[in-house]
Amino acid sequence: MYSEIITPRFSDTDALGHINNTMVPVWFEGARDPVFKLFSPELNLQAWPLILAKIDVSFHTQLFYGQSIEVRTYISRIGGASFDVYQELWQHNKKCASGTAVMVNFSYQSQCSEKIPEKIKMTLEQHLIENSENNA
């Protein structure tokens, strides 16, 4: 698991004083940097090897401004050319949101997916979560 603590900004709130729901996918993407670095250690956009195929987000309870949030990042599935990144937002020891991003190892030159290198697969396996439903 990768973990990161974020502090919501005032601009991250909505008219009701909660964290705006559009921020959750943004925070999830930012917390995927350690996973991105497995494929591109320098985060070189000219040689970027990944595409996002799908995202989903579930909201479990409200998130609040002025209170730290932990972003937990796991790998929930590893395929031949794609893998799933499962993430959770925790505030006050409660899981407030969760989501999954399907990432594909992709060649922009050939415009097709490519097999994930074994060395990267081995590192991804170190962050596998067995069943995300057990982390409530």
C-alpha positions as CSV (number, residue, x, y, z in Angstrom):
1,M,0.0,0.0,0.0
2,Y,1.1,3.5,-0.7
3,S,-0.2,6.2,1.7
4,E,-0.3,10.0,1.4
5,I,-1.7,12.6,3.7
6,I,-3.4,15.6,2.1
7,T,-4.8,18.8,3.6
8,P,-7.9,20.0,1.8
9,R,-7.9,23.6,0.6
10,F,-10.8,26.0,1.1
11,S,-11.2,26.0,-2.7
12,D,-11.9,22.2,-2.5
13,T,-15.2,22.8,-0.7
14,D,-18.7,23.1,-2.2
15,A,-21.5,25.5,-1.2
16,L,-22.5,23.2,1.7
17,G,-19.0,23.3,3.3
18,H,-18.1,19.7,2.3
19,I,-15.3,18.6,0.0
20,N,-16.6,18.9,-3.5
21,N,-17.1,15.5,-5.1
22,T,-15.0,16.5,-8.1
23,M,-11.9,16.6,-5.9
24,V,-11.9,12.9,-5.1
25,P,-10.8,11.7,-8.6
26,V,-8.2,14.5,-8.7
27,W,-6.8,13.4,-5.4
28,F,-6.8,9.8,-6.5
29,E,-4.9,10.6,-9.6
30,G,-2.3,12.6,-7.7
31,A,-1.8,9.7,-5.3
32,R,-1.1,7.3,-8.2
33,D,2.3,9.0,-8.8
34,P,4.2,6.1,-7.0
35,V,2.5,3.7,-9.4
36,F,3.3,5.9,-12.4
37,K,6.9,6.0,-11.3
38,L,7.2,2.2,-11.6
39,F,6.6,2.6,-15.4
40,S,8.3,6.0,-15.8
41,P,10.7,6.8,-12.9
42,E,11.2,10.4,-14.2
43,L,7.5,10.9,-15.1
44,N,8.6,11.7,-18.6
45,L,5.5,12.7,-20.5
46,Q,7.4,12.3,-23.9
47,A,7.7,8.6,-23.2
48,W,4.6,8.0,-21.2
49,P,3.6,4.3,-21.1
50,L,0.2,4.3,-19.5
51,I,-3.4,5.2,-20.4
52,L,-6.4,5.4,-18.2
53,A,-9.1,3.0,-19.5
54,K,-11.8,3.5,-16.8
55,I,-12.4,5.1,-13.4
56,D,-15.1,4.7,-10.8
57,V,-15.7,6.4,-7.5
58,S,-18.0,5.6,-4.6
59,F,-18.8,8.1,-1.9
60,H,-19.4,6.5,1.5
61,T,-19.6,9.6,3.8
62,Q,-18.9,13.3,3.8
63,L,-15.3,14.7,3.8
64,F,-14.6,18.0,5.5
65,Y,-12.4,21.0,5.1
66,G,-9.7,21.7,7.6
67,Q,-9.1,18.1,8.5
68,S,-6.4,15.8,7.1
69,I,-7.3,13.1,4.7
70,E,-5.3,9.9,4.1
71,V,-5.2,8.5,0.5
72,R,-4.5,4.8,0.5
73,T,-3.4,3.3,-2.8
74,Y,-3.4,-0.4,-3.6
75,I,-3.2,-2.7,-6.6
76,S,-6.3,-4.8,-6.8
77,R,-5.8,-6.7,-10.1
78,I,-2.8,-7.4,-12.4
79,G,-3.4,-8.6,-15.9
80,G,-1.2,-9.1,-18.9
81,A,-1.2,-5.5,-20.1
82,S,-3.5,-3.8,-17.6
83,F,-4.0,-3.5,-13.9
84,D,-6.4,-1.9,-11.4
85,V,-5.4,0.7,-8.9
86,Y,-7.8,0.6,-5.9
87,Q,-7.8,3.7,-3.7
88,E,-9.5,4.9,-0.5
89,L,-9.9,8.3,1.3
90,W,-9.9,8.1,5.1
91,Q,-10.8,10.9,7.5
92,H,-11.2,10.4,11.2
93,N,-10.6,6.6,10.9
94,K,-13.5,6.3,8.5
95,K,-13.4,5.3,4.8
96,C,-15.1,8.2,3.1
97,A,-14.6,7.4,-0.6
98,S,-13.1,4.6,-2.7
99,G,-12.5,4.1,-6.3
100,T,-10.7,2.0,-9.0
101,A,-8.7,3.1,-12.0
102,V,-8.0,0.7,-14.8
103,M,-4.6,1.4,-16.2
104,V,-3.2,0.0,-19.4
105,N,0.5,-0.3,-20.3
106,F,0.3,1.3,-23.8
107,S,2.6,2.1,-26.7
108,Y,1.7,5.4,-28.3
109,Q,3.9,4.6,-31.3
110,S,2.1,1.3,-32.1
111,Q,-1.2,2.5,-30.6
112,C,-1.7,-0.8,-28.8
113,S,-1.3,-2.3,-25.3
114,E,1.9,-3.9,-24.3
115,K,2.6,-6.6,-21.8
116,I,3.6,-5.3,-18.4
117,P,7.3,-6.1,-17.8
118,E,7.9,-8.8,-15.2
119,K,10.0,-6.6,-12.9
120,I,7.1,-4.1,-12.7
121,K,4.6,-6.9,-12.1
122,M,6.6,-8.1,-9.2
123,T,6.6,-4.6,-7.6
124,L,2.9,-4.2,-8.3
125,E,2.3,-7.6,-6.6
126,Q,3.8,-6.2,-3.4
127,H,0.9,-3.7,-3.2
128,L,-1.9,-6.2,-3.9
129,I,-5.0,-6.0,-1.7
130,E,-6.9,-9.2,-1.4
131,N,-10.4,-7.9,-0.9
132,S,-11.1,-4.1,-0.7
133,E,-14.5,-4.8,0.9
134,N,-12.6,-6.0,4.1
135,N,-11.1,-2.5,4.7
136,A,-14.2,-0.7,6.0
